[in-house]
Amino acid sequence: MSGPRRERALVRPHVVTGGRARPTRNIFDLVTLVMAARSEVAGLSPEKRRVMELCRGGALSVAEVAGHLSLPVSVTKVLLSDLVDSGHIVTRVGGPDTGPPSTRLLQEVLDGLRARL
């Protein structure tokens, strides 16, 4: 990539985040789930509106949002942080780590799979 295309690729994330490199909150990792909390999108940037559209369909991970936006995760975290600050989205950590599954549960899954074959 060279010339104007390369320059646009470098400038766009800077413009999208208003020049900020870090989110106002350090609550996001790749699997943090985000969900729309409000439907109002007036006054939001196009990228933030797109996040709201995506999150209306249900919970998405930070990685999924970044992929849909075609933006780096670091830029996506800044946008998501702004939306949390404004009350547009809420976050939820992934499911609790309950340790390895029980032998009984694994046996039930195996029995169910065998029954389908």
GROMACS elastic network, one bead per residue, 0.5 to 0.9 nm:
[ bonds ]
;  ai    aj funct       b0    kb
    1     4     6  0.89285   500
    1     5     6  0.66595   500
    1     6     6  0.56042   500
    2     5     6  0.61392   500
    2     6     6  0.50602   500
    2     7     6  0.78173   500
    3     6     6  0.56161   500
    3     7     6  0.65311   500
    3     8     6  0.89260   500
    4     7     6  0.50172   500
    4     8     6  0.61123   500
    4     9     6  0.86122   500
    5     8     6  0.51840   500
    5     9     6  0.62822   500
    5    10     6  0.88056   500
    6     9     6  0.51157   500
    6    10     6  0.64143   500
    6    11     6  0.87702   500
    7    10     6  0.51688   500
    7    11     6  0.61344   500
    7    12     6  0.85488   500
    8    11     6  0.51077   500
    8    12     6  0.58295   500
    9    12     6  0.56603   500
    9    13     6  0.75030   500
   10    13     6  0.66774   500
   10    14     6  0.74083   500
   11    14     6  0.53395   500
   11    15     6  0.62830   500
   11    16     6  0.87229   500
   12    15     6  0.51002   500
   12    16     6  0.60183   500
   12    17     6  0.87036   500
   13    17     6  0.62489   500
   13    18     6  0.85118   500
   13    19     6  0.80979   500
   13    71     6  0.73856   500
   13    72     6  0.79734   500
   13    75     6  0.62896   500
   14    17     6  0.55466   500
   14    18     6  0.61792   500
   14    20     6  0.70025   500
   14    21     6  0.77953   500
   14    75     6  0.83014   500
   15    18     6  0.51141   500
   15    19     6  0.59999   500
   15    20     6  0.88084   500
   16    19     6  0.75927   500
   16    20     6  0.89112   500
   16    45     6  0.82362   500
   16    47     6  0.74265   500
   16    75     6  0.76822   500
   16    79     6  0.80727   500
   17    20     6  0.54129   500
   17    21     6  0.73161   500
   17    22     6  0.89484   500
   17    75     6  0.65767   500
   17    76     6  0.86415   500
   17    78     6  0.64367   500
   17    79     6  0.66492   500
   18    21     6  0.88396   500
   20    23     6  0.76067   500
   20    75     6  0.86620   500
   20    78     6  0.75613   500
   21    74     6  0.74688   500
   21    75     6  0.72335   500
   21    78     6  0.73278   500
   22    25     6  0.83206   500
   22    26     6  0.86400   500
   22    74     6  0.73959   500
   22    75     6  0.80382   500
   22    77     6  0.78230   500
   22    78     6  0.60285   500
   23    26     6  0.66537   500
   23    27     6  0.89773   500
   23    74     6  0.82041   500
   23    75     6  0.83722   500
   23    76     6  0.89982   500
   23    77     6  0.59984   500
   23    79     6  0.75637   500
   23    80     6  0.79898   500
   23    81     6  0.55140   500
   23    82     6  0.74762   500
   24    78     6  0.71694   500
   24    81     6  0.59799   500
   24    82     6  0.72364   500
   24    85     6  0.81769   500
   25    28     6  0.78801   500
   25    77     6  0.88323   500
   25    78     6  0.84575   500
   25    81     6  0.59791   500
   25    82     6  0.87197   500
   25    84     6  0.88041   500
   25    85     6  0.85878   500
   26    29     6  0.84990   500
   26    77     6  0.87510   500
   26    81     6  0.82821   500
   27    32     6  0.80532   500
   27    77     6  0.89908   500
   27    81     6  0.82642   500
   27    91     6  0.83726   500
   28    31     6  0.78426   500
   28    32     6  0.56623   500
   28    33     6  0.85618   500
   28    62     6  0.72604   500
   28    77     6  0.67318   500
   28    80     6  0.86078   500
   28    81     6  0.83488   500
   28    91     6  0.83632   500
   28    93     6  0.85988   500
   29    32     6  0.54268   500
   29    61     6  0.86905   500
   29    62     6  0.69089   500
   29    63     6  0.83221   500
   29    77     6  0.85287   500
   29    93     6  0.88055   500
   30    33     6  0.85570   500
   30    61     6  0.65089   500
   30    62     6  0.50931   500
   30    63     6  0.50160   500
   30    64     6  0.83910   500
   30    73     6  0.79032   500
   31    60     6  0.85030   500
   31    62     6  0.59524   500
   31    63     6  0.66159   500
   31    64     6  0.86358   500
   31    93     6  0.72497   500
   31    94     6  0.63042   500
   32    60     6  0.80772   500
   32    61     6  0.53073   500
   32    62     6  0.58059   500
   32    63     6  0.83863   500
   32    91     6  0.67291   500
   32    92     6  0.60517   500
   32    94     6  0.59464   500
   33    59     6  0.56912   500
   33    60     6  0.52269   500
   33    62     6  0.63875   500
   33    90     6  0.83540   500
   33    91     6  0.55062   500
   33    92     6  0.50531   500
   33    93     6  0.59300   500
   33    94     6  0.65405   500
   34    55     6  0.67728   500
   34    58     6  0.83247   500
   34    59     6  0.53828   500
   34    60     6  0.54932   500
   34    61     6  0.61749   500
   34    62     6  0.70093   500
   34    65     6  0.87394   500
   34    80     6  0.82062   500
   34    89     6  0.64510   500
   34    90     6  0.57205   500
   34    92     6  0.64064   500
   34    93     6  0.87441   500
   35    52     6  0.82498   500
   35    54     6  0.87277   500
   35    55     6  0.50110   500
   35    56     6  0.68397   500
   35    57     6  0.83952   500
   35    58     6  0.61108   500
   35    60     6  0.68340   500
   35    88     6  0.86220   500
   35    89     6  0.53935   500
   35    90     6  0.54463   500
   35    91     6  0.63819   500
   35    92     6  0.81637   500
   36    39     6  0.71658   500
   36    51     6  0.86688   500
   36    52     6  0.61242   500
   36    53     6  0.83868   500
   36    54     6  0.85150   500
   36    55     6  0.51043   500
   36    56     6  0.54492   500
   36    57     6  0.85094   500
   36    58     6  0.76963   500
   36    59     6  0.79724   500
   36    87     6  0.88904   500
   36    88     6  0.60234   500
   36    90     6  0.64406   500
   36    91     6  0.89723   500
   37    55     6  0.88902   500
   37    56     6  0.85262   500
   37    87     6  0.67908   500
   37    88     6  0.52034   500
   37    90     6  0.60353   500
   38    41     6  0.82085   500
   38    52     6  0.85393   500
   38    56     6  0.89574   500
   38    87     6  0.72166   500
   38    88     6  0.50254   500
   38    89     6  0.68983   500
   39    52     6  0.76550   500
   39    53     6  0.89142   500
   39    56     6  0.79653   500
   39    88     6  0.75178   500
   40    43     6  0.89550   500
   40    52     6  0.88994   500
   40    88     6  0.77227   500
   41    44     6  0.56337   500
   41    45     6  0.87106   500
   41    48     6  0.81822   500
   41    49     6  0.60424   500
   41    52     6  0.74995   500
   41    88     6  0.82653   500
   42    45     6  0.87922   500
   42    49     6  0.85483   500
   44    47     6  0.79520   500
   44    48     6  0.57874   500
   44    49     6  0.59461   500
   45    48     6  0.52092   500
   45    49     6  0.61635   500
   45    50     6  0.86237   500
   46    49     6  0.50413   500
   46    50     6  0.61884   500
   46    51     6  0.87246   500
   47    50     6  0.50503   500
   47    51     6  0.63451   500
   47    52     6  0.87602   500
   47    69     6  0.74388   500
   47    79     6  0.79222   500
   48    52     6  0.62999   500
   48    53     6  0.86969   500
   48    79     6  0.65565   500
   48    80     6  0.79291   500
   48    82     6  0.87978   500
   48    83     6  0.74405   500
   49    52     6  0.50301   500
   49    53     6  0.62596   500
   49    54     6  0.86709   500
   50    53     6  0.50025   500
   50    54     6  0.62027   500
   50    55     6  0.86031   500
   50    68     6  0.89517   500
   50    69     6  0.76427   500
   51    54     6  0.51028   500
   51    55     6  0.61146   500
   51    56     6  0.86531   500
   51    65     6  0.69115   500
   51    68     6  0.87130   500
   51    69     6  0.78101   500
   51    79     6  0.84791   500
   51    80     6  0.80059   500
   51    83     6  0.89461   500
   52    55     6  0.50930   500
   52    56     6  0.61516   500
   52    83     6  0.87980   500
   52    88     6  0.76721   500
   52    89     6  0.77139   500
   53    56     6  0.53973   500
   53    57     6  0.73582   500
   54    57     6  0.60123   500
   54    58     6  0.77835   500
   54    59     6  0.86894   500
   54    60     6  0.77871   500
   54    65     6  0.74169   500
   54    68     6  0.82430   500
   55    58     6  0.54584   500
   55    59     6  0.60111   500
   55    60     6  0.64399   500
   55    65     6  0.84440   500
   55    89     6  0.79917   500
   56    59     6  0.79136   500
   57    60     6  0.85382   500
   59    91     6  0.87445   500
   59    92     6  0.87062   500
   60    63     6  0.81157   500
   60    64     6  0.60731   500
   60    65     6  0.65385   500
   61    64     6  0.51310   500
   61    65     6  0.63578   500
   61    66     6  0.86750   500
   61    94     6  0.86667   500
   62    65     6  0.51662   500
   62    66     6  0.61943   500
   62    67     6  0.86208   500
   62    73     6  0.73435   500
   62    76     6  0.74223   500
   62    77     6  0.73669   500
   62    80     6  0.83484   500
   63    66     6  0.51443   500
   63    67     6  0.61955   500
   63    68     6  0.87324   500
   63    73     6  0.66643   500
   63    76     6  0.86363   500
   64    67     6  0.50406   500
   64    68     6  0.62085   500
   64    69     6  0.86037   500
   65    68     6  0.51535   500
   65    69     6  0.61513   500
   65    70     6  0.84431   500
   65    71     6  0.86815   500
   65    73     6  0.85180   500
   65    76     6  0.73446   500
   66    69     6  0.51412   500
   66    70     6  0.58647   500
   66    71     6  0.53215   500
   66    72     6  0.62131   500
   66    73     6  0.54774   500
   66    74     6  0.87580   500
   66    75     6  0.82070   500
   66    76     6  0.56152   500
   66    77     6  0.84565   500
   67    71     6  0.67267   500
   67    72     6  0.81009   500
   67    73     6  0.83123   500
   68    71     6  0.79886   500
   69    72     6  0.86123   500
   69    76     6  0.80687   500
   71    74     6  0.82314   500
   71    75     6  0.64536   500
   71    76     6  0.64169   500
   72    75     6  0.53962   500
   72    76     6  0.63138   500
   72    77     6  0.87638   500
   73    77     6  0.60789   500
   73    78     6  0.87416   500
   74    77     6  0.52188   500
   74    78     6  0.66360   500
   75    78     6  0.52337   500
   75    79     6  0.65276   500
   75    80     6  0.87543   500
   76    79     6  0.51167   500
   76    80     6  0.60869   500
   76    81     6  0.84654   500
   77    80     6  0.50137   500
   77    81     6  0.59184   500
   77    82     6  0.85502   500
   78    81     6  0.51007   500
   78    82     6  0.63211   500
   78    83     6  0.87609   500
   79    82     6  0.52008   500
   79    83     6  0.63634   500
   79    84     6  0.87893   500
   80    84     6  0.61799   500
   80    85     6  0.85595   500
   80    89     6  0.76974   500
   81    84     6  0.50934   500
   81    85     6  0.61533   500
   81    86     6  0.86681   500
   81    89     6  0.89543   500
   82    85     6  0.50366   500
   82    86     6  0.62635   500
   82    87     6  0.86645   500
   82    88     6  0.87210   500
   83    86     6  0.51108   500
   83    87     6  0.61344   500
   83    88     6  0.51278   500
   83    89     6  0.56870   500
   83    90     6  0.83105   500
   84    87     6  0.50445   500
   84    88     6  0.59309   500
   84    89     6  0.51092   500
   84    90     6  0.59317   500
   84    91     6  0.77908   500
   85    88     6  0.77564   500
   85    89     6  0.84374   500
   86    89     6  0.79724   500
   87    90     6  0.71884   500
   92    95     6  0.87477   500
   93    96     6  0.80908   500
   94    97     6  0.86574   500
   95    98     6  0.86566   500
   96    99     6  0.88762   500
   97   100     6  0.85677   500
   98   101     6  0.79041   500
   99   102     6  0.89312   500
  101   104     6  0.82858   500
  101   105     6  0.64856   500
  101   106     6  0.68385   500
  102   105     6  0.52624   500
  102   106     6  0.64127   500
  102   107     6  0.86773   500
  103   106     6  0.51323   500
  103   107     6  0.61075   500
  103   108     6  0.86541   500
  104   107     6  0.50859   500
  104   108     6  0.62509   500
  104   109     6  0.87429   500
  105   108     6  0.51069   500
  105   109     6  0.63101   500
  105   110     6  0.86545   500
  106   109     6  0.51191   500
  106   110     6  0.61627   500
  106   111     6  0.85804   500
  107   110     6  0.50173   500
  107   111     6  0.60377   500
  107   112     6  0.84953   500
  108   111     6  0.50587   500
  108   112     6  0.60830   500
  108   113     6  0.86103   500
  109   112     6  0.50694   500
  109   113     6  0.62001   500
  109   114     6  0.86213   500
  110   113     6  0.51273   500
  110   114     6  0.61481   500
  110   115     6  0.85866   500
  111   114     6  0.51085   500
  111   115     6  0.61473   500
  111   116     6  0.88227   500
  112   115     6  0.51100   500
  112   116     6  0.65485   500
  113   116     6  0.52753   500
  113   117     6  0.66090   500
  114   117     6  0.52381   500
